[in-house]
């Protein structure tokens, strides 16, 4: 096979390798945007109505949490659309990073919502109004079913994309919140401990904060060009330095173009000028296959200019 054939083969492989993840990611987001979002919006309205009627902070808080998740998913869907916009002279990478900013915004929004719910829960400890336990139980039970079903839409892609991971965490957290509300409603019904309604809200909020902190950390790191999770810089450097005919590797930088794409730049010292094209094709192919780095810019140097 000629060098041109190798080049076309590697380009086609890279297109299929990266394209599959992109297509799956978009299918998942579109699936929720068409049906799951409408279902969740309808459930939020039901929760608010019955939460106020039952005087249950847990139901109202869960409704706010669900609404925040729906808004966050709309933001993730919009970012997914923006990442497909073509590059321009002013935005040479297009708008791929919008997916990272969406993931960061989702995490921040969720933590702010948790703060508001916690404040209201603390205030409710002094409220002696009765909570309608049966109403809380059956409304929250519906939420468990809806949120678990929605979370399943995002389960397969949560390890490859921060936005899908964020959506999965949101929906799984919502299911946990709803289940906690079911338990709280049952205990209130049989014991009359109405203080349990705000207490359970605070406990669930703590769990949500714990589960969201990793998403906030990862999305913030990607926004400031940190190395994406799952990429071991030491292994990449070791691989580059042990390539035959390469005597040194320096100025190595690895960062995220989006929540699904990783870029690399590096200077490789290669005293022998022969075979540059073939070696470039090999390095690009192996970076994609071994490390998931699909956008590499490699500069050969004849002497170590570090």
C-alpha positions in Angstrom: 0.0 0.0 0.0 1.4 3.4 -1.0 1.9 6.3 1.4 -1.2 8.0 -0.1 -3.3 4.9 0.5 -2.1 4.8 4.1 -3.0 8.4 4.5 -6.5 7.9 3.1 -7.0 4.8 5.2 -6.0 6.6 8.4 -8.1 9.6 7.6 -11.1 7.4 7.0 -10.4 5.4 10.2 -10.2 8.6 12.2 -13.4 10.0 10.7 -15.3 6.8 11.6 -13.7 6.5 15.0 -14.5 10.1 16.1 -17.7 10.3 14.1 -19.3 7.3 15.9 -18.9 8.9 19.3 -20.3 12.2 17.9 -23.3 10.6 16.3 -24.1 8.6 19.5 -23.7 11.7 21.6 -26.1 13.7 19.4 -28.7 10.8 19.2 -28.8 10.7 23.0 -29.1 14.5 23.4 -31.8 14.6 20.7 -33.7 11.8 22.2 -34.0 13.6 25.5 -34.7 17.0 23.8 -37.7 15.6 21.9 -39.5 13.4 24.4 -37.7 13.3 27.8 -37.7 17.0 28.1 -41.4 17.4 27.6 -42.0 14.6 30.1 -39.8 16.2 32.7 -41.4 19.7 32.2 -44.8 18.1 32.7 -43.7 16.4 35.8 -42.2 19.6 37.2 -45.6 21.3 36.8 -47.2 18.4 38.7 -44.6 18.5 41.4 -45.0 22.3 42.0 -48.8 22.1 42.1 -48.9 19.1 44.5 -45.9 20.3 46.5 -47.7 23.6 47.3 -51.0 21.7 48.0 -49.2 19.2 50.3 -47.0 21.9 51.9 -44.0 19.8 51.1 -40.6 21.5 50.7 -39.2 18.2 49.5 -41.6 18.1 46.5 -41.1 21.8 45.6 -37.4 21.5 45.9 -37.4 18.4 43.7 -39.4 20.3 41.2 -36.8 23.1 41.1 -34.1 20.5 40.8 -35.9 18.9 37.9 -36.5 22.2 36.2 -32.8 23.1 36.6 -31.9 19.8 34.9 -34.2 20.4 32.0 -32.7 23.9 31.5 -29.2 22.4 31.8 -30.0 19.8 29.2 -31.3 22.4 26.8 -28.0 24.2 27.3 -26.1 21.0 26.6 -28.2 20.4 23.4 -27.5 23.9 22.2 -23.8 23.5 22.9 -23.9 20.3 20.9 -25.4 22.2 18.0 -22.7 25.0 18.3 -19.9 22.4 18.1 -21.0 21.6 14.6 -20.7 25.1 13.4 -17.9 25.5 10.8 -14.6 27.2 11.6 -14.1 30.8 10.5 -11.2 33.2 10.2 -12.1 34.6 13.7 -12.9 31.2 15.3 -10.4 28.9 13.7 -11.6 26.0 15.9 -15.2 26.8 15.4 -17.3 26.8 18.6 -16.3 23.4 19.9 -15.4 24.7 23.3 -19.0 25.7 23.9 -19.6 22.1 25.0 -17.1 22.5 27.8 -18.7 25.8 28.9 -22.1 24.1 28.9 -20.8 21.4 31.2 -19.3 24.0 33.5 -22.6 26.0 33.5 -24.6 22.9 34.3 -22.5 22.1 37.3 -22.6 25.7 38.6 -26.4 26.0 38.0 -27.0 22.7 40.0 -24.9 23.9 42.9 -26.6 27.2 43.0 -30.0 25.5 43.0 -28.9 23.3 45.9 -27.8 26.3 47.9 -31.3 27.9 47.4 -33.0 24.7 48.4 -30.8 24.3 51.5 -31.6 27.9 52.6 -35.3 27.2 52.4 -35.0 23.9 54.2 -33.3 25.5 57.1 -36.0 28.1 57.3 -38.7 25.4 57.2 -37.5 23.9 60.5 -39.4 26.6 62.3 -42.6 25.9 60.3 -45.1 23.7 62.1 -47.5 23.2 59.1 -48.5 19.6 58.4 -47.2 17.8 55.4 -49.6 15.6 53.4 -47.7 12.3 53.5 -49.7 10.3 50.9 -49.5 13.1 48.3 -45.8 13.3 48.8 -45.4 9.5 48.4 -47.2 9.0 45.2 -46.0 12.2 43.4 -42.4 11.4 44.3 -42.8 7.7 43.3 -43.8 8.9 39.8 -40.6 11.0 39.8 -38.4 7.9 40.6 -39.8 6.1 37.5 -39.5 9.1 35.2 -36.0 10.1 36.3 -34.6 6.6 36.2 -36.0 6.1 32.7 -34.5 9.4 31.5 -31.1 8.5 33.1 -30.9 5.3 31.1 -30.8 7.4 27.9 -27.5 8.8 29.0 -25.9 5.8 30.6 -24.0 4.5 27.6 -22.2 7.8 26.7 -21.5 9.1 30.2 -17.8 8.1 30.2 -17.0 9.8 26.8 -18.6 13.2 27.1 -18.9 15.6 30.0 -22.3 16.9 28.9 -23.7 13.4 28.7 -22.1 12.7 32.1 -23.7 15.8 33.5 -27.1 14.8 32.1 -26.7 11.3 33.6 -25.7 12.7 37.0 -28.6 15.1 37.0 -31.2 12.5 36.1 -29.7 9.9 38.6 -29.6 12.6 41.3 -33.2 13.4 40.5 -34.2 9.8 40.9 -32.3 9.6 44.3 -34.1 12.8 45.4 -37.5 11.4 44.5 -36.8 8.2 46.2 -35.7 10.1 49.3 -38.9 12.1 49.2 -40.9 8.8 49.0 -39.2 7.6 52.2 -39.7 10.9 53.9 -43.3 11.0 53.0 -43.9 7.5 54.4 -42.1 8.3 57.7 -44.0 11.5 58.0 -47.3 9.7 57.3 -46.8 7.1 60.1 -44.9 9.2 62.7 -46.0 12.8 62.2 -42.4 14.0 62.1 -42.9 17.0 59.8 -39.4 18.3 60.5 -38.2 15.3 58.4 -39.3 17.0 55.2 -36.7 19.8 55.3 -34.1 17.4 57.0 -34.3 15.0 54.1 -34.0 17.9 51.6 -30.7 18.9 53.3 -29.4 15.3 53.3 -30.2 14.8 49.6 -28.6 18.2 48.8 -25.4 17.0 50.4 -25.4 13.9 48.2 -26.0 16.0 45.1 -23.1 18.3 45.9 -20.8 15.3 46.4 -21.8 13.8 43.1 -21.6 17.1 41.2 -18.2 18.2 42.5 -16.3 16.0 40.1 -18.2 17.4 37.1 -17.5 20.9 38.2 -13.8 20.1 38.7 -13.4 18.4 35.3 -15.3 21.0 33.3 -13.4 23.8 35.0 -10.1 22.1 34.2 -11.0 21.6 30.6 -12.1 25.3 30.3 -8.5 26.3 31.4 -6.8 23.9 29.0 -5.9 21.2 31.6 -5.2 17.7 30.3 -8.5 15.9 29.8 -9.4 13.1 32.2 -8.2 9.7 31.0 -5.1 11.0 29.2 -1.8 10.1 30.9 0.7 12.7 29.9 3.7 10.6 31.1 2.6 7.7 28.9 2.2 10.0 25.9 5.6 11.5 26.4 7.2 8.1 26.9 5.6 6.8 23.7 6.9 9.8 21.7 10.4 9.6 23.1 10.7 5.9 22.3 9.7 6.2 18.6 12.6 4.9 16.4 14.5 7.8 14.8 13.2 10.3 17.5 15.9 11.5 19.9 13.8 13.8 22.0 10.3 15.2 22.6 9.6 18.6 24.1 7.0 21.4 24.1 4.3 18.8 24.7 0.8 20.3 25.3 -2.4 18.4 25.5 -5.8 20.0 25.9 -9.5 19.6 25.1 -11.0 21.1 22.0 -14.5 20.0 23.2 -15.9 17.5 25.7 -15.2 14.7 23.1 -12.1 15.9 21.2 -8.5 16.1 22.5 -5.7 18.0 20.8 -1.9 17.8 21.1 1.1 19.8 20.0 4.7 18.6 20.3 8.2 19.2 19.0 10.0 16.0 18.0 13.8 16.0 17.4 14.5 13.8 14.4 18.0 14.3 12.9 17.4 12.1 9.9 15.1 13.9 7.4 14.0 10.8 5.5 10.6 9.2 6.0 9.0 12.2 7.6 5.6 11.8 5.9 5.2 8.1 6.7 6.3 8.7 10.3 3.8 11.5 10.8 1.0 9.2 9.6 2.1 6.5 12.0 2.3 8.8 15.0 -1.1 10.4 14.3 -2.7 7.0 13.9 -1.2 5.7 17.2 -2.0 8.8 19.1 -5.7 8.3 18.1 -5.8 4.6 18.8 -3.8 4.5 22.0 -4.7 7.8 23.7 -7.8 9.1 22.0 -6.0 12.2 20.7 -7.5 12.9 17.3 -6.1 16.4 16.6 -2.3 16.4 16.7 0.1 19.0 15.5 3.7 17.7 15.3 6.8 19.7 14.4 10.0 17.9 13.5 13.4 19.5 14.5 16.7 18.5 13.2 18.6 19.6 16.3 17.5 19.9 19.9 16.4 23.6 20.1 14.8 23.2 23.5 
